Amino acid sequence: MSTLDSSTLTERTIRLPDGRALGYAEFGDPKGQPVFHFHGWPSSRREAQLFHEPAARAGIRLIGVDRPGIGLSDFQPGRRILDWPDDVVALADALEIESFAVQGLSGGGPYAAACAYKIPDRLTACGIVAGLGPLALGTEGLAASARAFFFVAGRLPWLLRPLLWLMMGRFAQDQRKVQELVPKLAQKSAEQDRDALLDPDLKKLLAAGLMGAFRQGTRGPAQEYELYARPWGFELEEVSFDKVHLWHGERDANVPVSMGRAVAERIPNCQAILYPDEAHLTLVLNHSEQIITALVS
């Protein structure tokens, strides 16, 4: 995996109608067809770099966006998942983009689905990549540690911030320590993903995303987990947009494939591809070109 020289990145903020700053970074072809990338958890705008090379080859302008309280984006008290499409529209308008595709990776999946539900008139396509599903649909295959975190988020949310500080937040601005932490966080991932993290460039990229996640402390990442543990504010069956794509690896140990199946079954006309031999990271590493080009074909 090749690295992207940080000097070539376009990293900026815009001011939203309510006064908050929203941060983003651009990858791929700056004059290409626009796709907004919604990062996973814990990550940030730089995660979109995973798709930089195929996006550049395919003529795609890929825009990674920090959610509130993460990276360069100001915290938004009391926000909901359904508030996110309004921020995306504001960014698109600021960039003079009328129509665009969105893709959500892992914890970004709910936000991509929210856009398909709330702003279908602005979308050209929606992609859900190894996306988290509503917990009410079941958690079969979810790791015990993740179940415990969701329990805390739903019942004892005041515990999340100190837990995240102890686990990740206190190290998150030390690049060397974060790069050492990334493989440790993947210890319960599938074997394929642990092997993939032997690549120093990948480890560096994921570390940059994690550093961005905790740039402002633990408040933003904790709020994200609380939102995942609650109802999303809409039913998947209510998504009327008819160009929703879903990709999931059947060996995914981070977001079990049962969630991918449940989401695909409930979104009308969802085009789903399940890969028998792929895990959470390897799905993107091995199929990024197919995923990103499907959103503009």
N, C-alpha and C positions, 0 to 999 in steps of 0.2 A: 504494500500500500504506500503510495507516494504522499508526501506532505504538501500542504499548501502554504506558501510563503505568506506570513501574516501581513506583510506590507501590501499585499494585493487585495486584502479584504476591504470591503466597504462596510464599516461599522458606524452606525449613526443612531440618533434618537429623533422622534417627532414629539410634538406636544399635542396631547389628546384634548377633546373639547372640555373635559373636566379639569384640565391642568396637569394631568399626570404625564410623565415621560414614558414613551414606549421604545424599547431598544430593538434593533435588528441588525443582521449582517447579511451580505449578499455573496452568492457563489454562482458557479456556472457561467453562462453567457449573459453579460449585462444587457444585451439587446434582445434576449430571447423571450420565449413565451413564459409568463409569470406563474410560478408555483410557490405558495407559502408553506413553509415547513414548521410544524409544531413539535417541539422537542419532547423527549420522554422525561422520566423522573429517576434520579436527580440529574438534570442537565440544563442546557441553555441554548442560546441561538447558534453557537459554534457547532452544535451537533449536526447541523445541515451539511457540514463539510463532508460527511460520509457519502453524500450524493454529488459532490462537486464535479468529479471527472465525467461521469455519465451525463450529468446535466450540461456540462460544457460541450460535450460531443453532440448532444441532441438539440442544442440551441435552446436551452431552458434557463431562464433567469430564476434562480432559486433563492428565496428570501427566508432566512431563519429568524424567528421572532421570539424574544424573551417574554414570558408571561409575567403578570404583576408580582412584584417582590423578588424577581429573579433577574440576575444580570444587570442590564441597564434600565430595566422597567421599574417604575415606582410601584410600591405596594398599593393595593386597592382593598380597603376594609370592606368586609361583608360581601365580597363578590360571589358570583355563581358561575358555573360552567357556561350557562347561557348568556353571560355578559361578554364572553370572549369574542363572538362574531362581530359585536359592535366595534371592538378595538381593531379587528382585522379590516373591517370596512374603512375605518378612519385611516389606517395605514395605507390601504390601497388607494384611497382618494388622495392622500398626501403625495403618493408616488405617481398619481395620474394613471392608475391602472383600473380599467373599467371591469373587465372579466378576468378571472384567475382560477387556478386549481389550488386545492389544499391537500396536504398530506400530514397525518399525525402518526408518529412512531411511539409505540408502547404507551406511556402515560399521556402522550399527545393525541391518542386515538379518540377519547371522549370529546376533545375540542374540535376535531375534524368532523365527527358526527354531528356536533352542535351546529357547525356551519352548514352542513347539508340540510339540517332541519330548519334553521332560522333564515339563512340568506341564499336559498337555492337560485334566486334570480341573478346573483353575482358570480356563481360558480360555473366553471367549465368541466370540472371533475373533482371527485373527492377520493382520497386514498387512506385506508386504515392499515397500518403496517405493524403486525404483532401487537395490536391495540388492546388495551385494558377494556373489559366489558363491565356493565353495571353489576355490582355485587349481588343484587337481588336475583340475577339470573343464575347464580351458582358460582362456587369457587372450587369446583373439582380440579384437583391437580395443583392447586396453589400451595406454595411452600408454607410450612408452619410459621416461619418467621414473618412472612408477609401477612398471614392471617392474624398474627398477634398485633402487628402494626395497624391493621385495619380495625381490630377490636379497640385498640387505644384511641385511634382517630375518631371512632364512632361513639365511644363511651367515656373516654378520659382524655379529651383533646388537649387539655392543659399540660399533659405529660409529653406531648410530641416534641416540643421545642428543646427541652433539656435532653431528651433521648437522642435527638438528631445532633445536638451539639457534641454529646459524648461520642457518638458513632462516627460522625463525619465533619461537622461544622468547625470543630476546633483545629482541624488539620487543613481546612479547605483553601487557605490562601498560601500554603507552602507547597510549591509545585513539586518538589522532590517527594514530600510525604504523600501528596495526593496520587502521584504516579505509583507509589508503593501500595496505596490503599485500594486502587482500582482492581487489581487481581484478587485482593482479599474479599472485596464485595462480591466477586464472581465465584467464590468458592462453592456456592450452592447452585451455580448455574450448570447447564448441560456441559458435558465433556467437550463438545465441539466449540463452545464459547470460551471455555478456559484455554483451550489450545490456541484459539484465535488471538487471545491476549498476549501471546508470546511475541506478537508483532509490536515492536517499540513505537512505531508511528501510530498505530491504533490506540495503544495505551496512552500516548501523549494527547491524542485527540479527545478521548473520553475523559481524561483528566482535566482538559481545558473546559469541557462542558460542565463537569462537576464543580470546578472552581467558580464558574459563572453562576451555578445554581445557588451557591452559598456566599456570593459576593456581598450581599446585604445582611448576612446572618441567616438564622433559621426560620424567620417568620414566614417568608414566601414558600419554601419547601414544605413547612408544616401545614400551611393553608391548603396547598395542593393535595396533600394526603387526606385532609378532612373532606375536601370536595369529592375525592374518589370514593370515600366511604358513604356518601349521601346519595339520594336519588339525583339524577342529572337534571331534572326539570322538564323532561320530555320523554316520550316513549319511542323506542326505535321504530316501531311499527308506523309512527306518524311521519317518518322521513319520506317526503314526496319526491325528492331529487332522484333522478333515475340513472345517474352515472357514478355510483359508489363502487369502488374496488376495495377488496380486502385480501391481504396476504398474511399467512401465518405458518410458522414451522411446527410440525407435529411433535418435535423434540424440545420445544420451548419449555424451560424450567422456570422462567421469570413470569411470563404471562401464559398460563396453560392454554393449549389449543382448544379446550372446552369453551373458553371465553370467546375465541375467534369464531367457533361454530355457532355459538348462541347469538352473537351479533349478526353474523351473516344470514342466519335463518330468519331474523326478525326485521332486518331492513329490506323493504320491498325492492326487488330487482337487483340486489347486491351481487356483484360478480366476484366470487371468492376463489382463491387458489390456495390450497394447503399443500405444503411441501413435506413429504414423509421423513426426510433426512436432515431437515434444517432446524436449528435452535433459534434463540432470540437474536444474537448478533450475526450469526452466519447467514440468516435469512437476508439481511441487508448486504453483507459483504459479498455474497454470491449472486444476488439477484437485483442489485440496485439499478442496473440499466433497464431491466424489464419493468421494474416498479415505476421509475420516474418517467420513462417514455410512454407507459400506458396512460399516464395522466394528461398527455398532450396529443395523443394519437386521435 
